Amino acid sequence: MEIKWTPWRGQYIKSSSQPDEGCVLCNVYQANNDVEQLVLYRGTHAFVMLNLYPYNPGHLMVVPYEHTADFAALYPDTASEVISLSQRCTAVLQVEMNPHGFNLGMNLGRVSGAGVDQHLHMHIVPRWNGDTNFMPLIGGVKLIPEAIDDTYAVLRPHFDAGR
């Protein structure tokens, strides 16, 4: 078995076993430290952040401020902003990272794969031809070829322009 050193995953595992300190996504927007929390943009009803544990470089999340897991009950203005910010995210990622495609979606409920199942959020994952290879399938390892701080530095100016 090949072992890959991923210290950032240790932080995630340890935080998962800590006593409940509230909603991780609510804590992000309440922290008011955008760089540390990887927040790229704050809208009226939702914010955009980098996923700390990305599937690919540039993996963003659009998160409503409203703490809810019920997509059907999301306020219309909030739902509208989540979608419009998702559109903006794909446009920014297209310009800056030139992906070949995107996965967009929400995992509603633990059984659907939601790691944070009490606060819905939209995932925007840029995809490139060949970004899935034998490593995840055979080795159970996904390699991310870019540091998250570098991704943040490249994307942040695009969101600053629209504030």
C-alpha positions in Angstrom: 0.0 0.0 0.0 1.3 3.4 -0.9 0.8 6.1 1.7 0.4 9.8 0.8 1.0 12.5 3.5 -2.1 14.7 3.8 -1.8 16.8 7.0 -4.9 18.8 6.1 -7.0 15.7 6.3 -5.8 15.2 9.9 -7.3 18.6 10.8 -10.6 17.5 9.3 -10.6 14.2 11.1 -9.8 15.8 14.5 -12.4 18.5 14.0 -15.0 15.8 13.3 -14.3 14.1 16.6 -14.4 17.3 18.6 -17.5 18.2 20.7 -20.2 20.0 18.7 -19.2 23.7 18.4 -22.1 24.7 16.3 -22.5 24.6 12.5 -19.1 24.8 10.7 -20.7 26.9 7.8 -22.3 29.3 10.2 -19.0 29.6 12.1 -17.3 30.5 8.8 -19.5 33.5 7.9 -19.7 34.7 11.5 -15.9 34.7 11.9 -15.4 37.8 9.8 -11.9 36.7 8.7 -12.4 36.1 5.1 -8.9 35.1 4.1 -8.5 32.6 7.0 -11.9 31.2 6.3 -11.4 31.1 2.5 -14.4 33.3 1.9 -14.2 34.9 -1.6 -17.4 36.9 -1.6 -20.2 37.9 0.8 -23.6 38.6 -0.8 -26.9 39.7 0.7 -28.2 36.2 1.4 -25.3 33.9 0.7 -21.5 33.8 0.5 -18.9 32.0 -1.7 -16.0 30.1 -0.2 -13.3 27.6 -1.3 -13.9 24.1 -0.1 -11.1 23.4 2.5 -11.1 19.7 1.3 -11.5 20.1 -2.4 -12.3 17.4 -5.0 -10.3 19.5 -7.5 -8.5 22.8 -7.6 -11.0 25.7 -7.5 -13.8 23.7 -5.7 -16.1 26.4 -4.5 -19.2 26.4 -2.3 -22.1 28.8 -2.3 -23.6 28.9 1.2 -26.8 30.7 2.3 -26.5 32.6 5.5 -29.8 30.9 6.6 -29.0 27.8 8.6 -31.3 25.2 7.0 -31.1 21.7 5.5 -34.5 22.2 3.8 -34.0 23.2 0.2 -37.7 23.3 -0.6 -38.2 25.8 2.2 -35.4 28.1 1.3 -36.6 31.7 0.9 -36.9 32.7 -2.8 -34.5 35.6 -2.6 -31.9 33.3 -1.0 -32.5 30.5 -3.5 -32.1 33.1 -6.3 -28.8 34.4 -5.0 -27.4 30.9 -4.5 -28.1 30.2 -8.2 -26.8 33.6 -9.4 -23.6 33.2 -7.3 -23.2 29.7 -8.7 -23.4 31.2 -12.2 -20.8 33.8 -11.3 -18.5 31.1 -9.8 -18.6 29.1 -13.0 -17.8 32.2 -15.1 -14.9 33.2 -12.8 -13.5 29.6 -12.8 -13.9 29.4 -16.6 -11.8 32.6 -17.1 -9.2 31.9 -14.5 -8.8 28.1 -14.6 -10.2 27.1 -18.0 -11.8 23.8 -16.9 -13.4 21.5 -19.5 -16.6 21.2 -17.5 -18.2 21.5 -14.1 -20.1 19.5 -11.5 -22.7 21.6 -9.6 -24.9 20.2 -6.9 -26.1 19.8 -3.4 -26.0 16.7 -1.2 -29.2 17.0 0.8 -29.0 14.7 3.8 -26.3 12.5 5.2 -27.3 9.5 3.1 -26.8 11.5 -0.1 -23.2 12.2 0.9 -23.5 15.5 2.7 -20.6 16.0 5.1 -22.4 19.0 6.6 -26.0 17.9 6.4 -27.7 20.6 8.5 -26.7 23.6 6.4 -27.3 23.2 2.7 -24.7 24.5 0.2 -24.0 24.3 -3.5 -20.8 22.7 -4.7 -19.1 24.0 -7.8 -16.3 21.6 -8.9 -14.3 22.5 -12.0 -13.4 19.4 -14.1 -10.7 18.7 -16.7 -10.3 15.8 -19.1 -8.2 13.2 -17.3 -8.7 14.6 -13.8 -10.0 11.2 -12.8 -7.4 8.6 -13.1 -6.3 5.3 -11.5 -5.2 6.9 -8.2 -8.7 7.3 -6.7 -10.0 4.1 -8.2 -7.1 1.8 -7.3 -5.1 3.6 -4.7 -8.0 5.4 -2.9 -5.9 8.6 -3.3 -6.9 11.9 -5.0 -4.0 14.3 -5.8 -4.8 18.0 -5.8 -2.1 19.8 -7.8 -2.5 23.3 -6.4 -2.2 24.7 -2.9 -5.5 26.1 -1.6 -3.9 29.5 -0.7 -2.7 29.8 -4.3 -6.2 29.2 -5.6 -7.6 31.7 -3.2 -5.1 34.4 -4.3 -6.0 33.8 -8.0 -9.8 33.8 -7.5 -10.3 36.6 -4.9 -9.7 39.5 -7.2 -12.5 38.4 -9.5 -14.9 38.5 -6.6 -13.5 41.8 -5.3 -14.4 43.5 -8.6 -18.1 42.8 -8.1 -18.5 44.0 -4.5 
